[in-house]
Amino acid sequence: MRILLAEDEPALANWLVQALRQSDFQVDWVNDGRLVAPSLKASRYDALVLDLGLPGRDGHDVLDGLRDAGHGLPVLILTARDSLMERVHTLKAGADDFLAKPFELAELEARLLALVRRARGGAHPRFACGALVYDPVGQQLLLRHQPLKLTPREHALLRALVQHSGEPLSKRDLLERVFADEADVQPEAMEVLVHRLRKRLEGSGVRISTLRGLGYVLEPDSTLPGGA
């Protein structure tokens, strides 16, 4: 999942970026409230972790702006302002969850997963498409309960697709999620990865389809017996 972190404490932000990446989250960091809206316009995120005490534009103003614009992105407030009044005010303003500093990383990860699942109308602890399942706790992709042997790039691509099962992701979105640590990656690299994954998924009951102008989508393979 791709997360935007809006936090002005460099030590905390750097630690969170590294720690969440080890748990298969992709994290982009901004340290000023004025940078949140442009970041959300430039890239597609699954959730926003928002500090209230941001410079430039504080977290309350950022949240109000998002909700006034009709933006439904899940927002988790991360702040040292841990009072009942603050919690009630922030949740009423449109925040989806509230976590006070200091906090445990495992709780933050669990809350983020719950937020994204809830936003997509799911209540299951894992992301799935047919017999293909991503288990965020074990960080494994399972096909018919058996771990898939994939390269790191293949794993990152298929993980992104199954986390958005049935929902198209553009080639740009996927490039940013799969090749976040590389510059000047050509679109052909994504096409090669998709081709390899399609071969691996043959006969599995799920497939990667191309939607012209929209991107790629993971969906049940209706051409097989038992397909949708």
mmCIF file of the C-alpha atoms, coordinates in Angstrom:
data_MODEL
# 
_entry.id   MODEL 
# 
loop_
_atom_site.group_PDB 
_atom_site.id 
_atom_site.type_symbol 
_atom_site.label_atom_id 
_atom_site.label_alt_id 
_atom_site.label_comp_id 
_atom_site.label_asym_id 
_atom_site.label_entity_id 
_atom_site.label_seq_id 
_atom_site.pdbx_PDB_ins_code 
_atom_site.Cartn_x 
_atom_site.Cartn_y 
_atom_site.Cartn_z 
_atom_site.occupancy 
_atom_site.B_iso_or_equiv 
_atom_site.pdbx_formal_charge 
_atom_site.auth_seq_id 
_atom_site.auth_comp_id 
_atom_site.auth_asym_id 
_atom_site.auth_atom_id 
_atom_site.pdbx_PDB_model_num 
ATOM 1   C CA . MET A 1 1   ? 0.000   0.000   0.000   1.00 0.00 ? 1   MET A CA 1 
ATOM 2   C CA . ARG A 1 2   ? 1.150   3.520   -0.722  1.00 0.00 ? 2   ARG A CA 1 
ATOM 3   C CA . ILE A 1 3   ? 1.032   5.951   2.182   1.00 0.00 ? 3   ILE A CA 1 
ATOM 4   C CA . LEU A 1 4   ? 1.593   9.709   2.311   1.00 0.00 ? 4   LEU A CA 1 
ATOM 5   C CA . LEU A 1 5   ? 3.180   10.755  5.599   1.00 0.00 ? 5   LEU A CA 1 
ATOM 6   C CA . ALA A 1 6   ? 2.811   14.417  6.618   1.00 0.00 ? 6   ALA A CA 1 
ATOM 7   C CA . GLU A 1 7   ? 5.123   14.877  9.604   1.00 0.00 ? 7   GLU A CA 1 
ATOM 8   C CA . ASP A 1 8   ? 7.519   17.706  10.497  1.00 0.00 ? 8   ASP A CA 1 
ATOM 9   C CA . GLU A 1 9   ? 9.772   15.816  12.928  1.00 0.00 ? 9   GLU A CA 1 
ATOM 10  C CA . PRO A 1 10  ? 12.626  14.507  10.718  1.00 0.00 ? 10  PRO A CA 1 
ATOM 11  C CA . ALA A 1 11  ? 13.811  11.816  13.145  1.00 0.00 ? 11  ALA A CA 1 
ATOM 12  C CA . LEU A 1 12  ? 10.320  10.356  13.568  1.00 0.00 ? 12  LEU A CA 1 
ATOM 13  C CA . ALA A 1 13  ? 9.516   10.648  9.866   1.00 0.00 ? 13  ALA A CA 1 
ATOM 14  C CA . ASN A 1 14  ? 12.735  8.937   8.743   1.00 0.00 ? 14  ASN A CA 1 
ATOM 15  C CA . TRP A 1 15  ? 12.183  6.127   11.222  1.00 0.00 ? 15  TRP A CA 1 
ATOM 16  C CA . LEU A 1 16  ? 8.584   5.640   10.099  1.00 0.00 ? 16  LEU A CA 1 
ATOM 17  C CA . VAL A 1 17  ? 9.513   5.621   6.417   1.00 0.00 ? 17  VAL A CA 1 
ATOM 18  C CA . GLN A 1 18  ? 12.128  2.920   6.947   1.00 0.00 ? 18  GLN A CA 1 
ATOM 19  C CA . ALA A 1 19  ? 10.075  0.855   9.387   1.00 0.00 ? 19  ALA A CA 1 
ATOM 20  C CA . LEU A 1 20  ? 6.905   0.866   7.278   1.00 0.00 ? 20  LEU A CA 1 
ATOM 21  C CA . ARG A 1 21  ? 8.859   -0.005  4.139   1.00 0.00 ? 21  ARG A CA 1 
ATOM 22  C CA . GLN A 1 22  ? 10.138  -3.116  5.885   1.00 0.00 ? 22  GLN A CA 1 
ATOM 23  C CA . SER A 1 23  ? 6.480   -4.105  6.331   1.00 0.00 ? 23  SER A CA 1 
ATOM 24  C CA . ASP A 1 24  ? 5.750   -3.718  2.605   1.00 0.00 ? 24  ASP A CA 1 
ATOM 25  C CA . PHE A 1 25  ? 4.278   -0.213  2.803   1.00 0.00 ? 25  PHE A CA 1 
ATOM 26  C CA . GLN A 1 26  ? 5.495   2.358   0.310   1.00 0.00 ? 26  GLN A CA 1 
ATOM 27  C CA . VAL A 1 27  ? 5.823   5.715   2.048   1.00 0.00 ? 27  VAL A CA 1 
ATOM 28  C CA . ASP A 1 28  ? 6.306   9.231   0.693   1.00 0.00 ? 28  ASP A CA 1 
ATOM 29  C CA . TRP A 1 29  ? 7.072   11.980  3.197   1.00 0.00 ? 29  TRP A CA 1 
ATOM 30  C CA . VAL A 1 30  ? 6.275   15.692  3.255   1.00 0.00 ? 30  VAL A CA 1 
ATOM 31  C CA . ASN A 1 31  ? 7.169   18.011  6.161   1.00 0.00 ? 31  ASN A CA 1 
ATOM 32  C CA . ASP A 1 32  ? 4.873   20.959  5.408   1.00 0.00 ? 32  ASP A CA 1 
ATOM 33  C CA . GLY A 1 33  ? 1.087   21.058  5.326   1.00 0.00 ? 33  GLY A CA 1 
ATOM 34  C CA . ARG A 1 34  ? 1.136   23.061  2.100   1.00 0.00 ? 34  ARG A CA 1 
ATOM 35  C CA . LEU A 1 35  ? 2.700   20.071  0.323   1.00 0.00 ? 35  LEU A CA 1 
ATOM 36  C CA . VAL A 1 36  ? -0.086  17.601  1.093   1.00 0.00 ? 36  VAL A CA 1 
ATOM 37  C CA . ALA A 1 37  ? -2.636  18.662  -1.534  1.00 0.00 ? 37  ALA A CA 1 
ATOM 38  C CA . PRO A 1 38  ? -0.079  18.867  -4.396  1.00 0.00 ? 38  PRO A CA 1 
ATOM 39  C CA . SER A 1 39  ? 1.256   15.425  -3.434  1.00 0.00 ? 39  SER A CA 1 
ATOM 40  C CA . LEU A 1 40  ? -2.240  13.935  -3.501  1.00 0.00 ? 40  LEU A CA 1 
ATOM 41  C CA . LYS A 1 41  ? -2.853  15.450  -6.928  1.00 0.00 ? 41  LYS A CA 1 
ATOM 42  C CA . ALA A 1 42  ? 0.445   14.141  -8.294  1.00 0.00 ? 42  ALA A CA 1 
ATOM 43  C CA . SER A 1 43  ? 0.164   10.548  -7.062  1.00 0.00 ? 43  SER A CA 1 
ATOM 44  C CA . ARG A 1 44  ? -2.397  8.034   -5.915  1.00 0.00 ? 44  ARG A CA 1 
ATOM 45  C CA . TYR A 1 45  ? -2.295  7.037   -2.244  1.00 0.00 ? 45  TYR A CA 1 
ATOM 46  C CA . ASP A 1 46  ? -4.150  4.492   -0.145  1.00 0.00 ? 46  ASP A CA 1 
ATOM 47  C CA . ALA A 1 47  ? -4.049  6.534   3.078   1.00 0.00 ? 47  ALA A CA 1 
ATOM 48  C CA . LEU A 1 48  ? -2.685  9.721   4.644   1.00 0.00 ? 48  LEU A CA 1 
ATOM 49  C CA . VAL A 1 49  ? -0.898  9.772   8.001   1.00 0.00 ? 49  VAL A CA 1 
ATOM 50  C CA . LEU A 1 50  ? -1.302  13.370  9.144   1.00 0.00 ? 50  LEU A CA 1 
ATOM 51  C CA . ASP A 1 51  ? 0.373   15.240  11.996  1.00 0.00 ? 51  ASP A CA 1 
ATOM 52  C CA . LEU A 1 52  ? -1.679  18.132  13.372  1.00 0.00 ? 52  LEU A CA 1 
ATOM 53  C CA . GLY A 1 53  ? 1.239   20.422  14.203  1.00 0.00 ? 53  GLY A CA 1 
ATOM 54  C CA . LEU A 1 54  ? 2.546   20.936  10.680  1.00 0.00 ? 54  LEU A CA 1 
ATOM 55  C CA . PRO A 1 55  ? 4.217   24.172  9.560   1.00 0.00 ? 55  PRO A CA 1 
ATOM 56  C CA . GLY A 1 56  ? 2.828   26.124  6.622   1.00 0.00 ? 56  GLY A CA 1 
ATOM 57  C CA . ARG A 1 57  ? -0.670  24.696  6.992   1.00 0.00 ? 57  ARG A CA 1 
ATOM 58  C CA . ASP A 1 58  ? -1.641  22.806  10.120  1.00 0.00 ? 58  ASP A CA 1 
ATOM 59  C CA . GLY A 1 59  ? -3.229  19.375  10.096  1.00 0.00 ? 59  GLY A CA 1 
ATOM 60  C CA . HIS A 1 60  ? -6.720  20.625  10.933  1.00 0.00 ? 60  HIS A CA 1 
ATOM 61  C CA . ASP A 1 61  ? -6.665  22.948  7.933   1.00 0.00 ? 61  ASP A CA 1 
ATOM 62  C CA . VAL A 1 62  ? -5.313  20.196  5.680   1.00 0.00 ? 62  VAL A CA 1 
ATOM 63  C CA . LEU A 1 63  ? -8.062  17.815  6.803   1.00 0.00 ? 63  LEU A CA 1 
ATOM 64  C CA . ASP A 1 64  ? -10.776 20.443  6.373   1.00 0.00 ? 64  ASP A CA 1 
ATOM 65  C CA . GLY A 1 65  ? -9.509  21.174  2.859   1.00 0.00 ? 65  GLY A CA 1 
ATOM 66  C CA . LEU A 1 66  ? -9.580  17.510  1.873   1.00 0.00 ? 66  LEU A CA 1 
ATOM 67  C CA . ARG A 1 67  ? -13.080 16.885  3.161   1.00 0.00 ? 67  ARG A CA 1 
ATOM 68  C CA . ASP A 1 68  ? -14.460 20.155  1.773   1.00 0.00 ? 68  ASP A CA 1 
ATOM 69  C CA . ALA A 1 69  ? -13.142 19.073  -1.630  1.00 0.00 ? 69  ALA A CA 1 
ATOM 70  C CA . GLY A 1 70  ? -14.915 15.731  -1.280  1.00 0.00 ? 70  GLY A CA 1 
ATOM 71  C CA . HIS A 1 71  ? -11.661 13.761  -1.025  1.00 0.00 ? 71  HIS A CA 1 
ATOM 72  C CA . GLY A 1 72  ? -12.441 10.389  0.577   1.00 0.00 ? 72  GLY A CA 1 
ATOM 73  C CA . LEU A 1 73  ? -8.855  9.294   1.228   1.00 0.00 ? 73  LEU A CA 1 
ATOM 74  C CA . PRO A 1 74  ? -8.556  7.499   4.607   1.00 0.00 ? 74  PRO A CA 1 
ATOM 75  C CA . VAL A 1 75  ? -6.790  9.818   7.086   1.00 0.00 ? 75  VAL A CA 1 
ATOM 76  C CA . LEU A 1 76  ? -5.070  8.695   10.268  1.00 0.00 ? 76  LEU A CA 1 
ATOM 77  C CA . ILE A 1 77  ? -4.136  11.506  12.639  1.00 0.00 ? 77  ILE A CA 1 
ATOM 78  C CA . LEU A 1 78  ? -0.757  11.052  14.327  1.00 0.00 ? 78  LEU A CA 1 
ATOM 79  C CA . THR A 1 79  ? -0.162  13.654  17.022  1.00 0.00 ? 79  THR A CA 1 
ATOM 80  C CA . ALA A 1 80  ? 1.061   14.457  20.517  1.00 0.00 ? 80  ALA A CA 1 
ATOM 81  C CA . ARG A 1 81  ? -2.178  16.361  21.216  1.00 0.00 ? 81  ARG A CA 1 
ATOM 82  C CA . ASP A 1 82  ? -3.867  13.516  23.079  1.00 0.00 ? 82  ASP A CA 1 
ATOM 83  C CA . SER A 1 83  ? -6.923  15.045  24.709  1.00 0.00 ? 83  SER A CA 1 
ATOM 84  C CA . LEU A 1 84  ? -10.516 13.861  24.490  1.00 0.00 ? 84  LEU A CA 1 
ATOM 85  C CA . MET A 1 85  ? -11.588 17.210  23.041  1.00 0.00 ? 85  MET A CA 1 
ATOM 86  C CA . GLU A 1 86  ? -8.884  17.001  20.365  1.00 0.00 ? 86  GLU A CA 1 
ATOM 87  C CA . ARG A 1 87  ? -9.885  13.455  19.423  1.00 0.00 ? 87  ARG A CA 1 
ATOM 88  C CA . VAL A 1 88  ? -13.588 14.294  19.211  1.00 0.00 ? 88  VAL A CA 1 
ATOM 89  C CA . HIS A 1 89  ? -12.986 17.479  17.218  1.00 0.00 ? 89  HIS A CA 1 
ATOM 90  C CA . THR A 1 90  ? -10.649 15.762  14.744  1.00 0.00 ? 90  THR A CA 1 
ATOM 91  C CA . LEU A 1 91  ? -12.887 12.750  14.184  1.00 0.00 ? 91  LEU A CA 1 
ATOM 92  C CA . LYS A 1 92  ? -15.916 15.000  13.671  1.00 0.00 ? 92  LYS A CA 1 
ATOM 93  C CA . ALA A 1 93  ? -13.896 16.991  11.138  1.00 0.00 ? 93  ALA A CA 1 
ATOM 94  C CA . GLY A 1 94  ? -13.492 13.890  8.990   1.00 0.00 ? 94  GLY A CA 1 
ATOM 95  C CA . ALA A 1 95  ? -10.476 11.974  10.290  1.00 0.00 ? 95  ALA A CA 1 
ATOM 96  C CA . ASP A 1 96  ? -10.872 8.198   10.138  1.00 0.00 ? 96  ASP A CA 1 
ATOM 97  C CA . ASP A 1 97  ? -8.637  7.331   13.073  1.00 0.00 ? 97  ASP A CA 1 
ATOM 98  C CA . PHE A 1 98  ? -6.474  8.965   15.734  1.00 0.00 ? 98  PHE A CA 1 
ATOM 99  C CA . LEU A 1 99  ? -3.205  7.666   17.206  1.00 0.00 ? 99  LEU A CA 1 
ATOM 100 C CA . ALA A 1 100 ? -1.361  9.552   19.925  1.00 0.00 ? 100 ALA A CA 1 
ATOM 101 C CA . LYS A 1 101 ? 2.410   9.822   20.229  1.00 0.00 ? 101 LYS A CA 1 
ATOM 102 C CA . PRO A 1 102 ? 4.258   7.860   21.451  1.00 0.00 ? 102 PRO A CA 1 
ATOM 103 C CA . PHE A 1 103 ? 2.863   4.774   19.750  1.00 0.00 ? 103 PHE A CA 1 
ATOM 104 C CA . GLU A 1 104 ? 3.816   1.235   18.797  1.00 0.00 ? 104 GLU A CA 1 
ATOM 105 C CA . LEU A 1 105 ? 4.639   0.593   15.149  1.00 0.00 ? 105 LEU A CA 1 
ATOM 106 C CA . ALA A 1 106 ? 2.557   -2.600  15.098  1.00 0.00 ? 106 ALA A CA 1 
ATOM 107 C CA . GLU A 1 107 ? -0.532  -0.634  16.144  1.00 0.00 ? 107 GLU A CA 1 
ATOM 108 C CA . LEU A 1 108 ? 0.032   1.971   13.440  1.00 0.00 ? 108 LEU A CA 1 
ATOM 109 C CA . GLU A 1 109 ? 0.384   -0.746  10.800  1.00 0.00 ? 109 GLU A CA 1 
ATOM 110 C CA . ALA A 1 110 ? -2.761  -2.522  12.003  1.00 0.00 ? 110 ALA A CA 1 
ATOM 111 C CA . ARG A 1 111 ? -4.759  0.704   12.006  1.00 0.00 ? 111 ARG A CA 1 
ATOM 112 C CA . LEU A 1 112 ? -3.608  1.579   8.469   1.00 0.00 ? 112 LEU A CA 1 
ATOM 113 C CA . LEU A 1 113 ? -4.605  -1.840  7.170   1.00 0.00 ? 113 LEU A CA 1 
ATOM 114 C CA . ALA A 1 114 ? -7.990  -1.557  8.862   1.00 0.00 ? 114 ALA A CA 1 
ATOM 115 C CA . LEU A 1 115 ? -8.571  1.915   7.407   1.00 0.00 ? 115 LEU A CA 1 
ATOM 116 C CA . VAL A 1 116 ? -7.828  0.828   3.862   1.00 0.00 ? 116 VAL A CA 1 
ATOM 117 C CA . ARG A 1 117 ? -9.949  -2.313  4.144   1.00 0.00 ? 117 ARG A CA 1 
ATOM 118 C CA . ARG A 1 118 ? -12.836 -0.297  5.540   1.00 0.00 ? 118 ARG A CA 1 
ATOM 119 C CA . ALA A 1 119 ? -12.527 2.282   2.765   1.00 0.00 ? 119 ALA A CA 1 
ATOM 120 C CA . ARG A 1 120 ? -12.849 -0.502  0.206   1.00 0.00 ? 120 ARG A CA 1 
ATOM 121 C CA . GLY A 1 121 ? -15.808 -2.096  1.945   1.00 0.00 ? 121 GLY A CA 1 
ATOM 122 C CA . GLY A 1 122 ? -13.888 -5.149  3.120   1.00 0.00 ? 122 GLY A CA 1 
ATOM 123 C CA . ALA A 1 123 ? -13.712 -6.675  6.568   1.00 0.00 ? 123 ALA A CA 1 
ATOM 124 C CA . HIS A 1 124 ? -11.289 -9.503  5.909   1.00 0.00 ? 124 HIS A CA 1 
ATOM 125 C CA . PRO A 1 125 ? -7.756  -9.485  7.328   1.00 0.00 ? 125 PRO A CA 1 
ATOM 126 C CA . ARG A 1 126 ? -6.252  -10.268 3.940   1.00 0.00 ? 126 ARG A CA 1 
ATOM 127 C CA . PHE A 1 127 ? -6.518  -8.953  0.397   1.00 0.00 ? 127 PHE A CA 1 
ATOM 128 C CA . ALA A 1 128 ? -7.650  -11.485 -2.190  1.00 0.00 ? 128 ALA A CA 1 
ATOM 129 C CA . CYS A 1 129 ? -8.762  -12.156 -5.737  1.00 0.00 ? 129 CYS A CA 1 
ATOM 130 C CA . GLY A 1 130 ? -10.083 -15.664 -6.213  1.00 0.00 ? 130 GLY A CA 1 
ATOM 131 C CA . ALA A 1 131 ? -7.479  -18.170 -5.066  1.00 0.00 ? 131 ALA A CA 1 
ATOM 132 C CA . LEU A 1 132 ? -4.789  -15.488 -4.877  1.00 0.00 ? 132 LEU A CA 1 
ATOM 133 C CA . VAL A 1 133 ? -4.304  -13.925 -1.454  1.00 0.00 ? 133 VAL A CA 1 
ATOM 134 C CA . TYR A 1 134 ? -1.924  -11.366 0.000   1.00 0.00 ? 134 TYR A CA 1 
ATOM 135 C CA . ASP A 1 135 ? -1.278  -11.809 3.703   1.00 0.00 ? 135 ASP A CA 1 
ATOM 136 C CA . PRO A 1 136 ? 0.084   -8.488  5.060   1.00 0.00 ? 136 PRO A CA 1 
ATOM 137 C CA . VAL A 1 137 ? 1.148   -10.061 8.338   1.00 0.00 ? 137 VAL A CA 1 
ATOM 138 C CA . GLY A 1 138 ? 3.318   -12.695 6.701   1.00 0.00 ? 138 GLY A CA 1 
ATOM 139 C CA . GLN A 1 139 ? 4.011   -10.399 3.717   1.00 0.00 ? 139 GLN A CA 1 
ATOM 140 C CA . GLN A 1 140 ? 3.308   -13.331 1.413   1.00 0.00 ? 140 GLN A CA 1 
ATOM 141 C CA . LEU A 1 141 ? 1.393   -13.866 -1.787  1.00 0.00 ? 141 LEU A CA 1 
ATOM 142 C CA . LEU A 1 142 ? -0.398  -17.201 -1.652  1.00 0.00 ? 142 LEU A CA 1 
ATOM 143 C CA . LEU A 1 143 ? -2.010  -19.079 -4.513  1.00 0.00 ? 143 LEU A CA 1 
ATOM 144 C CA . ARG A 1 144 ? -4.317  -21.853 -3.300  1.00 0.00 ? 144 ARG A CA 1 
ATOM 145 C CA . HIS A 1 145 ? -2.638  -21.535 0.119   1.00 0.00 ? 145 HIS A CA 1 
ATOM 146 C CA . GLN A 1 146 ? 0.843   -22.060 -1.344  1.00 0.00 ? 146 GLN A CA 1 
ATOM 147 C CA . PRO A 1 147 ? 3.481   -19.257 -1.352  1.00 0.00 ? 147 PRO A CA 1 
ATOM 148 C CA . LEU A 1 148 ? 4.262   -17.908 -4.802  1.00 0.00 ? 148 LEU A CA 1 
ATOM 149 C CA . LYS A 1 149 ? 7.937   -17.808 -5.742  1.00 0.00 ? 149 LYS A CA 1 
ATOM 150 C CA . LEU A 1 150 ? 8.404   -14.355 -7.252  1.00 0.00 ? 150 LEU A CA 1 
ATOM 151 C CA . THR A 1 151 ? 11.200  -11.880 -7.802  1.00 0.00 ? 151 THR A CA 1 
ATOM 152 C CA . PRO A 1 152 ? 11.024  -8.756  -5.593  1.00 0.00 ? 152 PRO A CA 1 
ATOM 153 C CA . ARG A 1 153 ? 9.669   -6.703  -8.515  1.00 0.00 ? 153 ARG A CA 1 
ATOM 154 C CA . GLU A 1 154 ? 7.080   -9.313  -9.415  1.00 0.00 ? 154 GLU A CA 1 
ATOM 155 C CA . HIS A 1 155 ? 6.035   -9.506  -5.769  1.00 0.00 ? 155 HIS A CA 1 
ATOM 156 C CA . ALA A 1 156 ? 5.672   -5.717  -5.519  1.00 0.00 ? 156 ALA A CA 1 
ATOM 157 C CA . LEU A 1 157 ? 3.595   -5.530  -8.702  1.00 0.00 ? 157 LEU A CA 1 
ATOM 158 C CA . LEU A 1 158 ? 1.267   -8.406  -7.857  1.00 0.00 ? 158 LEU A CA 1 
ATOM 159 C CA . ARG A 1 159 ? 0.892   -7.141  -4.288  1.00 0.00 ? 159 ARG A CA 1 
ATOM 160 C CA . ALA A 1 160 ? -0.222  -3.731  -5.570  1.00 0.00 ? 160 ALA A CA 1 
ATOM 161 C CA . LEU A 1 161 ? -2.716  -5.328  -7.957  1.00 0.00 ? 161 LEU A CA 1 
ATOM 162 C CA . VAL A 1 162 ? -4.251  -7.691  -5.397  1.00 0.00 ? 162 VAL A CA 1 
ATOM 163 C CA . GLN A 1 163 ? -4.539  -4.866  -2.859  1.00 0.00 ? 163 GLN A CA 1 
ATOM 164 C CA . HIS A 1 164 ? -6.655  -3.080  -5.499  1.00 0.00 ? 164 HIS A CA 1 
ATOM 165 C CA . SER A 1 165 ? -8.365  -6.193  -6.868  1.00 0.00 ? 165 SER A CA 1 
ATOM 166 C CA . GLY A 1 166 ? -11.029 -5.282  -9.404  1.00 0.00 ? 166 GLY A CA 1 
ATOM 167 C CA . GLU A 1 167 ? -9.819  -1.688  -9.549  1.00 0.00 ? 167 GLU A CA 1 
ATOM 168 C CA . PRO A 1 168 ? -7.580  -0.524  -12.422 1.00 0.00 ? 168 PRO A CA 1 
ATOM 169 C CA . LEU A 1 169 ? -4.171  0.944   -11.620 1.00 0.00 ? 169 LEU A CA 1 
ATOM 170 C CA . SER A 1 170 ? -2.487  3.116   -14.227 1.00 0.00 ? 170 SER A CA 1 
ATOM 171 C CA . LYS A 1 171 ? 0.965   2.284   -15.517 1.00 0.00 ? 171 LYS A CA 1 
ATOM 172 C CA . ARG A 1 172 ? 2.258   5.397   -13.780 1.00 0.00 ? 172 ARG A CA 1 
ATOM 173 C CA . ASP A 1 173 ? 0.758   4.327   -10.432 1.00 0.00 ? 173 ASP A CA 1 
ATOM 174 C CA . LEU A 1 174 ? 2.371   0.923   -10.749 1.00 0.00 ? 174 LEU A CA 1 
ATOM 175 C CA . LEU A 1 175 ? 5.740   2.309   -11.806 1.00 0.00 ? 175 LEU A CA 1 
ATOM 176 C CA . GLU A 1 176 ? 5.750   4.546   -8.724  1.00 0.00 ? 176 GLU A CA 1 
ATOM 177 C CA . ARG A 1 177 ? 4.839   1.632   -6.445  1.00 0.00 ? 177 ARG A CA 1 
ATOM 178 C CA . VAL A 1 178 ? 7.164   -0.968  -7.929  1.00 0.00 ? 178 VAL A CA 1 
ATOM 179 C CA . PHE A 1 179 ? 10.156  1.152   -8.933  1.00 0.00 ? 179 PHE A CA 1 
ATOM 180 C CA . ALA A 1 180 ? 9.997   3.802   -6.206  1.00 0.00 ? 180 ALA A CA 1 
ATOM 181 C CA . ASP A 1 181 ? 13.718  3.523   -5.504  1.00 0.00 ? 181 ASP A CA 1 
ATOM 182 C CA . GLU A 1 182 ? 14.806  3.894   -9.137  1.00 0.00 ? 182 GLU A CA 1 
ATOM 183 C CA . ALA A 1 183 ? 14.900  6.917   -11.398 1.00 0.00 ? 183 ALA A CA 1 
ATOM 184 C CA . ASP A 1 184 ? 14.215  7.082   -15.133 1.00 0.00 ? 184 ASP A CA 1 
ATOM 185 C CA . VAL A 1 185 ? 12.489  3.709   -15.348 1.00 0.00 ? 185 VAL A CA 1 
ATOM 186 C CA . GLN A 1 186 ? 10.993  3.117   -18.770 1.00 0.00 ? 186 GLN A CA 1 
ATOM 187 C CA . PRO A 1 187 ? 7.345   2.008   -19.156 1.00 0.00 ? 187 PRO A CA 1 
ATOM 188 C CA . GLU A 1 188 ? 8.593   -1.081  -21.002 1.00 0.00 ? 188 GLU A CA 1 
ATOM 189 C CA . ALA A 1 189 ? 9.910   -2.423  -17.679 1.00 0.00 ? 189 ALA A CA 1 
ATOM 190 C CA . MET A 1 190 ? 6.341   -2.608  -16.375 1.00 0.00 ? 190 MET A CA 1 
ATOM 191 C CA . GLU A 1 191 ? 5.158   -4.371  -19.525 1.00 0.00 ? 191 GLU A CA 1 
ATOM 192 C CA . VAL A 1 192 ? 7.859   -7.021  -19.087 1.00 0.00 ? 192 VAL A CA 1 
ATOM 193 C CA . LEU A 1 193 ? 6.822   -7.597  -15.471 1.00 0.00 ? 193 LEU A CA 1 
ATOM 194 C CA . VAL A 1 194 ? 3.144   -7.863  -16.395 1.00 0.00 ? 194 VAL A CA 1 
ATOM 195 C CA . HIS A 1 195 ? 3.978   -10.370 -19.126 1.00 0.00 ? 195 HIS A CA 1 
ATOM 196 C CA . ARG A 1 196 ? 5.953   -12.531 -16.679 1.00 0.00 ? 196 ARG A CA 1 
ATOM 197 C CA . LEU A 1 197 ? 3.182   -12.448 -14.086 1.00 0.00 ? 197 LEU A CA 1 
ATOM 198 C CA . ARG A 1 198 ? 0.562   -13.354 -16.667 1.00 0.00 ? 198 ARG A CA 1 
ATOM 199 C CA . LYS A 1 199 ? 2.579   -16.466 -17.489 1.00 0.00 ? 199 LYS A CA 1 
ATOM 200 C CA . ARG A 1 200 ? 2.850   -17.365 -13.794 1.00 0.00 ? 200 ARG A CA 1 
ATOM 201 C CA . LEU A 1 201 ? -0.904  -16.908 -13.267 1.00 0.00 ? 201 LEU A CA 1 
ATOM 202 C CA . GLU A 1 202 ? -1.999  -19.057 -16.233 1.00 0.00 ? 202 GLU A CA 1 
ATOM 203 C CA . GLY A 1 203 ? -4.584  -21.577 -15.088 1.00 0.00 ? 203 GLY A CA 1 
ATOM 204 C CA . SER A 1 204 ? -4.834  -20.017 -11.618 1.00 0.00 ? 204 SER A CA 1 
ATOM 205 C CA . GLY A 1 205 ? -8.325  -18.572 -12.031 1.00 0.00 ? 205 GLY A CA 1 
ATOM 206 C CA . VAL A 1 206 ? -7.127  -14.968 -11.870 1.00 0.00 ? 206 VAL A CA 1 
ATOM 207 C CA . ARG A 1 207 ? -5.631  -12.794 -14.561 1.00 0.00 ? 207 ARG A CA 1 
ATOM 208 C CA . ILE A 1 208 ? -4.156  -9.366  -15.198 1.00 0.00 ? 208 ILE A CA 1 
ATOM 209 C CA . SER A 1 209 ? -6.255  -7.535  -17.769 1.00 0.00 ? 209 SER A CA 1 
ATOM 210 C CA . THR A 1 210 ? -5.397  -4.383  -19.680 1.00 0.00 ? 210 THR A CA 1 
ATOM 211 C CA . LEU A 1 211 ? -8.055  -1.659  -19.721 1.00 0.00 ? 211 LEU A CA 1 
ATOM 212 C CA . ARG A 1 212 ? -7.262  0.772   -22.503 1.00 0.00 ? 212 ARG A CA 1 
ATOM 213 C CA . GLY A 1 213 ? -6.643  4.251   -21.127 1.00 0.00 ? 213 GLY A CA 1 
ATOM 214 C CA . LEU A 1 214 ? -6.959  3.081   -17.517 1.00 0.00 ? 214 LEU A CA 1 
ATOM 215 C CA . GLY A 1 215 ? -4.146  0.605   -16.887 1.00 0.00 ? 215 GLY A CA 1 
ATOM 216 C CA . TYR A 1 216 ? -4.049  -2.907  -15.473 1.00 0.00 ? 216 TYR A CA 1 
ATOM 217 C CA . VAL A 1 217 ? -6.561  -4.708  -13.261 1.00 0.00 ? 217 VAL A CA 1 
ATOM 218 C CA . LEU A 1 218 ? -6.425  -8.030  -11.420 1.00 0.00 ? 218 LEU A CA 1 
ATOM 219 C CA . GLU A 1 219 ? -9.687  -9.960  -11.777 1.00 0.00 ? 219 GLU A CA 1 
ATOM 220 C CA . PRO A 1 220 ? -11.138 -13.489 -11.835 1.00 0.00 ? 220 PRO A CA 1 
ATOM 221 C CA . ASP A 1 221 ? -10.473 -15.310 -15.099 1.00 0.00 ? 221 ASP A CA 1 
ATOM 222 C CA . SER A 1 222 ? -13.942 -15.834 -16.571 1.00 0.00 ? 222 SER A CA 1 
ATOM 223 C CA . THR A 1 223 ? -12.522 -17.993 -19.370 1.00 0.00 ? 223 THR A CA 1 
ATOM 224 C CA . LEU A 1 224 ? -11.835 -20.841 -16.920 1.00 0.00 ? 224 LEU A CA 1 
ATOM 225 C CA . PRO A 1 225 ? -14.425 -23.137 -15.312 1.00 0.00 ? 225 PRO A CA 1 
ATOM 226 C CA . GLY A 1 226 ? -15.644 -21.487 -12.127 1.00 0.00 ? 226 GLY A CA 1 
ATOM 227 C CA . GLY A 1 227 ? -14.472 -18.037 -13.261 1.00 0.00 ? 227 GLY A CA 1 
ATOM 228 C CA . ALA A 1 228 ? -16.600 -14.958 -12.754 1.00 0.00 ? 228 ALA A CA 1 
# 
